[in-house]
Amino acid sequence: MKTVNLEKEKMDLKEVINLTRKEPVLLLMPDGGEFFISGLFRFSFTSSQVHSY
C-alpha cells in the first residue's frame, strides 16, 4: 500500500488511478481526511460486496 500526503505531494485523479493499478493507495488530505482507494479486478463483485469493505 502506498500512502500519499496531498499536502506535500500534489496529484491529479489520473495519477492516483494509475497508482491503484499497482497497489492500494491511502490519500491523506490537507484537512485531515483520509481516503483508501483500491482497484477492483473481479467484475463479479456486487455493489453490496463493495460497500462491505
DSSP file (Angstrom, degrees, kcal/mol; ACC not computed):
  #  RESIDUE AA STRUCTURE BP1 BP2  ACC     N-H-->O    O-->H-N    N-H-->O    O-->H-N    TCO  KAPPA ALPHA  PHI   PSI    X-CA   Y-CA   Z-CA
    1    1 A M              0   0    0      0, 0.0     2,-0.4     0, 0.0    24,-0.2   0.000 360.0 360.0 360.0 136.0    0.0    0.0    0.0
    2    2 A K  E     -a   25   0A   0     22,-2.5    24,-2.8    17,-0.0     2,-0.5  -0.867 360.0-150.3-104.1 137.2    1.2    3.5   -0.9
    3    3 A T  E     -a   26   0A   0     -2,-0.4     2,-0.5    22,-0.2    24,-0.2  -0.925  10.6-168.4-107.0 129.9    0.5    6.5    1.3
    4    4 A V  E     -a   27   0A   0     22,-2.9    24,-3.0    -2,-0.5     2,-0.9  -0.973  11.0-155.1-121.6 119.0    0.2    9.9   -0.5
    5    5 A N  E >>  -a   28   0A   0     -2,-0.5     4,-2.6    22,-0.2     3,-1.2  -0.830   5.7-163.4 -91.6 106.4    0.1   13.1    1.6
    6    6 A L  T 34 S+     0   0    0     22,-2.5    -1,-0.1    -2,-0.9    23,-0.1   0.594  85.3  65.4 -71.8 -10.0   -1.7   15.5   -0.6
    7    7 A E  T 34 S+     0   0    0     21,-0.4    -1,-0.3     1,-0.1     3,-0.1   0.813 117.2  26.1 -75.4 -30.4   -0.5   18.5    1.5
    8    8 A K  T <4 S+     0   0    0     -3,-1.2     2,-0.5     1,-0.2    -2,-0.2   0.726 127.5  42.3-101.7 -28.7    3.1   17.6    0.4
    9    9 A E  S  < S-     0   0    0     -4,-2.6     2,-0.4     2,-0.0    -1,-0.2  -0.960  72.2-148.7-129.2 113.7    2.6   15.9   -2.9
   10   10 A K        +     0   0    0     -2,-0.5     2,-0.3    -3,-0.1    -3,-0.1  -0.676  24.5 170.2 -84.4 131.1    0.1   17.2   -5.5
   11   11 A M        -     0   0    0     -2,-0.4     2,-0.2    -5,-0.1    -2,-0.0  -0.991  24.8-137.8-138.2 145.3   -1.5   14.6   -7.7
   12   12 A D     >  -     0   0    0     -2,-0.3     4,-1.9     1,-0.1     3,-0.4  -0.547  37.1 -99.6 -95.1 171.2   -4.4   14.7  -10.1
   13   13 A L  H  > S+     0   0    0      1,-0.2     4,-2.7     2,-0.2     5,-0.2   0.866 121.1  57.0 -60.2 -38.8   -7.0   11.9  -10.4
   14   14 A K  H  > S+     0   0    0      1,-0.2     4,-2.2     2,-0.2    -1,-0.2   0.900 107.1  48.9 -60.8 -41.0   -5.4   10.3  -13.3
   15   15 A E  H  > S+     0   0    0     -3,-0.4     4,-1.8     2,-0.2    -1,-0.2   0.903 111.3  49.7 -64.6 -41.4   -2.1    9.8  -11.4
   16   16 A V  H  X S+     0   0    0     -4,-1.9     4,-2.0     2,-0.2    -2,-0.2   0.928 110.4  49.9 -64.2 -44.9   -4.0    8.4   -8.4
   17   17 A I  H  X S+     0   0    0     -4,-2.7     4,-0.8     1,-0.2    -1,-0.2   0.907 108.6  52.6 -61.2 -41.9   -5.8    5.9  -10.6
   18   18 A N  H >< S+     0   0    0     -4,-2.2     3,-0.6     1,-0.2     4,-0.4   0.880 107.8  52.0 -62.1 -36.8   -2.6    4.8  -12.2
   19   19 A L  H >X S+     0   0    0     -4,-1.8     4,-2.0     1,-0.2     3,-1.7   0.895 103.6  57.5 -64.1 -39.3   -1.1    4.2   -8.8
   20   20 A T  H 3< S+     0   0    0     -4,-2.0    19,-0.7     1,-0.3    -1,-0.2   0.666  92.7  69.1 -69.9 -14.2   -4.1    2.0   -7.8
   21   21 A R  T << S+     0   0    0     -4,-0.8    -1,-0.3    -3,-0.6    -2,-0.2   0.754 111.2  33.0 -70.1 -22.4   -3.4   -0.3  -10.8
   22   22 A K  T <4 S-     0   0    0     -3,-1.7    -2,-0.2    -4,-0.4    -1,-0.1   0.797 134.3 -17.2-100.6 -38.5   -0.3   -1.4   -9.0
   23   23 A E  S  < S-     0   0    0     -4,-2.0    -1,-0.4   -21,-0.0    16,-0.0  -0.982  78.3 -77.7-163.7 158.2   -1.3   -1.2   -5.3
   24   24 A P        -     0   0    0      0, 0.0   -22,-2.5     0, 0.0     2,-0.4  -0.284  46.5-144.4 -61.2 153.0   -3.9    0.2   -2.9
   25   25 A V  E     -aB   2  37A   0     12,-3.2    12,-3.3   -24,-0.2     2,-0.6  -0.979  11.1-156.9-127.7 133.3   -3.5    3.9   -2.1
   26   26 A L  E     -aB   3  36A   0    -24,-2.8   -22,-2.9    -2,-0.4     2,-0.5  -0.951  16.7-156.7-105.4 116.4   -4.2    5.8    1.1
   27   27 A L  E     -aB   4  35A   0      8,-3.5     8,-2.2    -2,-0.6     2,-0.6  -0.843   2.1-157.0 -96.4 124.8   -4.7    9.5    0.4
   28   28 A L  E     -aB   5  34A   0    -24,-3.0   -22,-2.5    -2,-0.5   -21,-0.4  -0.910  17.1-147.5-100.4 116.4   -4.1   11.9    3.3
   29   29 A M    >   -     0   0    0      4,-3.2     3,-1.9    -2,-0.6   -22,-0.1  -0.474  20.6-118.3 -85.7 153.4   -6.0   15.1    2.7
   30   30 A P  T 3  S+     0   0    0      0, 0.0    -1,-0.1     0, 0.0   -25,-0.0   0.796 115.1  56.5 -58.8 -28.5   -4.8   18.6    3.8
   31   31 A D  T 3  S-     0   0    0      2,-0.0     3,-0.1     1,-0.0    -2,-0.0   0.380 126.2 -98.9 -86.4   5.8   -8.0   18.9    6.1
   32   32 A G  S <  S+     0   0    0     -3,-1.9    -1,-0.0     1,-0.3     2,-0.0   0.312  80.7 134.6  96.9  -9.1   -7.1   15.6    7.9
   33   33 A G        -     0   0    0     -5,-0.1    -4,-3.2     1,-0.0     2,-0.4  -0.311  40.5-150.5 -71.2 158.6   -9.4   13.4    5.9
   34   34 A E  E     -B   28   0A   0     -6,-0.2     2,-0.4    -3,-0.1    -6,-0.2  -0.993  10.1-170.2-133.3 139.9   -8.3   10.0    4.7
   35   35 A F  E     -B   27   0A   0     -8,-2.2    -8,-3.5    -2,-0.4     2,-0.5  -0.998   9.6-154.9-130.0 132.7   -9.4    8.0    1.6
   36   36 A F  E     -B   26   0A   0     -2,-0.4     2,-0.4   -10,-0.2   -10,-0.2  -0.934  17.5-174.2-106.0 124.1   -8.4    4.4    0.8
   37   37 A I  E     +B   25   0A   0    -12,-3.3   -12,-3.2    -2,-0.5     2,-0.3  -0.972   9.4 164.9-125.6 130.9   -8.6    3.7   -2.9
   38   38 A S        -     0   0    0     -2,-0.4     2,-0.1   -14,-0.2   -17,-0.1  -0.998  34.3-116.0-143.1 142.8   -8.1    0.3   -4.5
   39   39 A G        -     0   0    0    -19,-0.7     2,-0.6    -2,-0.3    -2,-0.0  -0.480  21.8-135.9 -75.0 148.3   -8.8   -1.1   -7.9
   40   40 A L        +     0   0    0     -2,-0.1    -1,-0.0     1,-0.1     3,-0.0  -0.935  24.0 175.5-104.6 121.4  -11.4   -3.9   -8.3
   41   41 A F        +     0   0    0     -2,-0.6     2,-0.6     1,-0.1    -1,-0.1   0.529  60.2  74.7-105.5  -8.1  -10.2   -6.5  -10.6
   42   42 A R    >   -     0   0    0      1,-0.1     3,-1.1     2,-0.0    -1,-0.1  -0.930  60.3-163.4-107.5 117.8  -13.0   -9.0  -10.3
   43   43 A F  T 3  S+     0   0    0     -2,-0.6    -1,-0.1     1,-0.2    -3,-0.0   0.499  79.1  80.5 -78.6  -2.4  -16.1   -7.9  -12.2
   44   44 A S  T 3   +     0   0    0      2,-0.0    -1,-0.2     0, 0.0     2,-0.1   0.501  65.9 114.5 -82.4  -2.2  -18.3  -10.4  -10.2
   45   45 A F    <   -     0   0    0     -3,-1.1     2,-0.2     4,-0.1    -5,-0.0  -0.417  57.7-146.7 -63.8 139.4  -18.4   -8.1   -7.2
   46   46 A T     >  -     0   0    0     -2,-0.1     4,-2.0     1,-0.1     3,-0.4  -0.667  27.9-107.0 -98.2 164.8  -21.9   -6.7   -6.5
   47   47 A S  H  > S+     0   0    0     -2,-0.2     4,-2.2     1,-0.2     5,-0.1   0.850 120.7  57.0 -62.0 -32.2  -22.4   -3.3   -5.1
   48   48 A S  H  > S+     0   0    0      1,-0.2     4,-0.8     2,-0.2    -1,-0.2   0.865 106.3  49.8 -67.2 -34.0  -23.3   -4.8   -1.7
   49   49 A Q  H  4 S+     0   0    0     -3,-0.4     3,-0.4     2,-0.2     4,-0.3   0.893 110.0  50.2 -69.0 -39.1  -19.9   -6.6   -1.6
   50   50 A V  H >< S+     0   0    0     -4,-2.0     3,-1.3     1,-0.2    -2,-0.2   0.905 109.2  51.3 -64.9 -41.6  -18.1   -3.4   -2.5
   51   51 A H  H 3< S+     0   0    0     -4,-2.2    -1,-0.2     1,-0.3    -2,-0.2   0.677  98.6  67.0 -70.8 -16.9  -19.8   -1.4    0.3
   52   52 A S  T 3<        0   0    0     -4,-0.8    -1,-0.3    -3,-0.4    -2,-0.2   0.577 360.0 360.0 -81.6  -6.7  -19.0   -4.0    2.9
   53   53 A Y    <         0   0    0     -3,-1.3    -1,-0.2    -4,-0.3    -2,-0.1   0.467 360.0 360.0 -80.7 360.0  -15.2   -3.2    2.7
